Amino acid sequence: MSRLLSLHLLLALLCAAQSSDIADHLADGEQARAAGKWDRALSIYRQARADAQTAGDEKSEAAATAGMAESELGLSHIDAADALAHESLRLAEASREPGAIAAALHAIGSVLYQRGQFRELR
């Protein structure tokens, strides 16, 4: 179920990306993350975020930041994942992109789950 949700979010984020290079980075980051290559995914998402910032593409910046959050979570860096997930939500809300908002909320929910904060997941 989580894998299906991840793929659904990825499709929404790729559609939101304004540059094909950034979309390619997001897809490559998702592939690395799905394969459990957390450090590689984090590196790819960082590049995607930098490219998105340069291009002024808030939607892709939000998507890359959510990917970074999920990758940090895979590395068990829960505090870093939490900060990135909330940053992603701020960016996503500013861009008003539903797919980016969903990805950010998914990342925040994953952090809460890892912390055992089940009540806050409601």
Stockholm file with secondary structure:
# STOCKHOLM 1.0

chainA/1-122         MSRLLSLHLLLALLCAAQSSDIADHLADGEQARAAGKWDRALSIYRQARADAQTAGDEKSEAAATAGMAESELGLSHIDAADALAHESLRLAEASREPGAIAAALHAIGSVLYQRGQFRELR
#=GR chainA/1-122 SS CHHHHHHHHHHHHHHHCSSHHHHHHHHHHHHHHHTTCHHHHHHHHHHHHHHHHHHTCHHHHHHHHHHHHHHHHHTTCHHHHHHHHHHHHHHHHHHTCHHHHHHHHHHHHHHHHHHTCTGGGC
#=GC SS_cons         CHHHHHHHHHHHHHHHCSSHHHHHHHHHHHHHHHTTCHHHHHHHHHHHHHHHHHHTCHHHHHHHHHHHHHHHHHTTCHHHHHHHHHHHHHHHHHHTCHHHHHHHHHHHHHHHHHHTCTGGGC
//
